Amino acid sequence: MQSQTVQHKEGGFVTLAGAGPGDPELITLKLQRRLQEADIIISDRLVHPDIISRHAKTGIPVILAGKQGYNAQSYTREEVAALIVREALQGKRVLRLKGGDVAFFSNVLDELEGLVQHEIPFEIIPGITAASGFSAYTGIPLTARGYAQGVRFIAFNPTQAYDECTWRSMGSGNETLVIYMAARNIGLLAKGLMQYEADPRRPVAVIEQASTPAQQLHLSTLGQCAVDFSGKTFSSPSLVIIGEVLRLGERFRWFEGGSGVSVFRELGE
């Protein structure tokens, strides 16, 4: 059944949509329709520009309002939320584009609270999050039978105090860890895991800009990643994956990207 145009009140309507991990073809049909209907687009900085240029109406305003970590000059979450409300209250169909999926570490809470507070109708369109996009484009199944009993999604903040129980559960080795916002502090992450008996031979990968021509895969282990990645600046978006499933990547790799694969360390048995 064909998707219908959403009816909105005089006060406007907001679509919160995930734009996928990088490849501009990894968007939903519903998002493609909303791009054609929007009066204004408020986009994160990591959304591929081709998504807008290919599908949005010509001449509509596009505001790049992405929050960038460690950059005090970028928009704050509060500023973005206020911007969305302001445009919607003018009666516009506002499309808020976020990289990956809107529900995975995307700071959507402030935006939702602002919309509810001002009684602005909205919808949420899911997208392919970095975890599934990055694993697919590197040929790494996150929950391969015999390699992982599950997968855990984590946002790592080095200033956050994890208790011993949390560190031990993360380092147990029977789950794949997919860690957002950790590439900059991967040495601290590895140190915390090994402090509570995580196996230093456990594989670690940093994946940069997956699903795009600039994709890079960097392999190491918990015990060696601080050395292997010393002085390395990873391009955003980057994702850290830890677990035995990384041993499958070489066998099932299908997408090389324009820059190929950088392997710092061979993964032994």
N, C-alpha and C positions, 0 to 999 in steps of 0.2 A: 504494500500500500504506500502511495506516495506521501512524503512528509508534507504537512500543511504549514503555511505561514502562521506564526504565532500572533494572535491578536493581543494588542497591548492597550492599556488605558491611556488617558490623556497625559498622564505623568511619565510616559515612556516605558520602555521594557529593556531589560538587560539579559544578555546571554553570556554566561561564563563558560568558556570552551577550552579544552585541551588541544593544542596544535601538534602534538606528537614529539618524537625525540630529535628530529632534525631533517630527515628526508621529507621534502614537501609533498610527496604523494601519500604519506601516511596520515591522512586526515579522513574524517568520516564524511559521508554524503550529507549528513545533517549540517555539519560545520560548513561545507561548501555552499549550501543553500543560505545559511545565515550570513556568510560573507557577501553574498549578492544582495541581501536585504538590508544590511546595516547602514545607518546614517553616519556613524563614527566608529572607529576601531581604536581601542586602547590596548597596545601590545607589549608583551615582555620583550626584552632585548634578544632572547635566544630563539624567538620564533623565526623560522626561515622566511626571508623577505618574498620569496616566490609564492608563498601561500597567499599573501595579500595581493601581489601584482597580478597573479593569474586569475583570481576568483572574485576580488572585491569590485564594487562599482567604481568607475573612473571618477576621480576628483573628490572623493569623500575624505574628510580629515583622518589622518593616521597619527596617533600620539604614541611615541615610544616611551613607555613609563615603567620599564623593568627595574626591579630592585636588584642591585648588584652588591654582593657581599664584599666587605672591606673597602667600599667606595662610599665615602660620606656625601658625595655630590649627587648620588643617584636618588631616585624617588624613594620616599619612605612608604611603608605599607599604609599608613594613615593618609598620606597625600594621594595615593592611588585610589583608595576607597572613596575619598571625598570627591575626586575627579569623576569617578563613575556616577556617583549620586548626582552631582551637579549637572552632568550632561543628560542623565535620564529625566531629571525634573524639568528639563526644557522640552520634554516630549519626544526625545530621540530614541531610536533603536540602537542601543549601545552594545557593541561586541567586545568583550574583554577576552583577549587571547593570551593564554598562558602556555609556556613550553611544557611538553610532556602531558600529564594528566592533571586536572584541577584539584584532585583529592590527594596527590602524593607530594607532600612537603612543598606546597605551592603558596602557602600563606593566604589561603582563600577566606579564612575565618573573618578577618577584618572587613572584607568586601561583602560577605554575606550579612554580617551584623549591620552594616550601613544600609543595605537594601531593605532588610526587615524593619529597621528603625524608621525608615522613611516610607514604608509601605509601598515599595517599588516592586512590581512583579518581575520575576526572573526565571530562568531555566539554567540547568547545568548540562553541558554536553561533554561526556568523557573523551579522553584521548589516550593514545599509547604512551604509557609512562616510560621514563628512561630505563628503568629496570628491565622491562620486557623488550623494548626496542634495542637496547645495547646488547642484551644476551642473544637475541635473535641474529643480529648482524655480525656477531663474533662466533656464532655456532656453539654457544655455551648454554646447554639446557640447565636451568637453575635447579631443577629437582629431579635429575636423572636417577633412575632406579639403581641402587647399589652405591651411589655416590653421596646422596643427601636425602635426609628424611623430611626436609622442609626447607623453607626459605624465610629469612627475616629481613625486613626493610627497616633501616635505621638512618637517622640524620645525626651525624657526629659533630658535637660541639666540644672542643677541648676544654672549655671553661665549665662544662657541666660535670658534676661529681657523680660518677657511677659507683654504686656500692659493689662489694665483693661478689655478691650473688649474681648481679647483672653481668659483670665481667666474666665470671666462670661460665654462665649460660651461653654467652656469645662465643666463648672460646672452646666449647665442648667438642666441636669438630663434626657433629652429625647434622648440622644445618649449613646451608649456603647463606652468607651474609652479603646483602646488597646495601652499600652504605653511601648515602647521598652527602655531598658537601664535606668530603673527607680527604680529597686528594692533597690539599694543601698541608694537612696535618697527619699524613699517613704514618709517619714515624712514631708519633705519639700514640696513635691508635694501635699499632703493632706492639709497642712497649706495654700498653695497658693490658692487651690480651695475653701476652707471654708472661706477664707478672703473675697471672693466675693459671699457669700451667698449660696454656695453649701451645700446641706443637709448633716449634719454630720452622719446621719443614712444610707447614701448611701453605698452599699456594695463595698468592695475592696477585690481583690484576688491577691496573688503573686503565680505564678505557676513556679515550678522549673523542669527543665529537662523533660518536657512533652514528651510523646510517647516513653519513655524509662523505664526500670525497676526501675529507681531511681526517677520516677515522684512523686512530692509532690504538694499538693494544700493547701494553707494557706489562711484562710478567716478572714476578719475583716470588719471594717467600716471606713469611712473617719475620724470620730471623735475619734476612738480608735486605729487605726493602728500604730500610733507612739508609743503607750504603748505596744500593742500586739507584735509588731515586734522589740521592743527595744533589742539591742544586738544580733539580729539574722543576720547571714551571709548567704545569699542565694547563692546557687550554680549556676554557669553559664551553660547553658543559662536560664535566668529567665525572666518572662514577667509579667507585671501588667495589670489587667483588672479591670475596675471600671464601675459599672452599675447594674441596676435591674435584668439583665439576670443572674447574679450570683445566684439568688434565685432558678434557675432551675437546678443547678448542682447536687444537692443531688438526685433529682428525676430521672435524666437521666444519672447518672454516670454508666459507663460500664467498664472502664479500671482503675484498681487500681494501677498497677505498683508493683514493689517489695517492696516499702516502705510505701505503703498505702497513706492515706490522713490525714493531720494534720489540724484540725479545731480549731482555737484559739477562735472563737466566733460564737455563734449561730446567724443566721440572722433572726431577727423577722420581722413581717409585718410592 
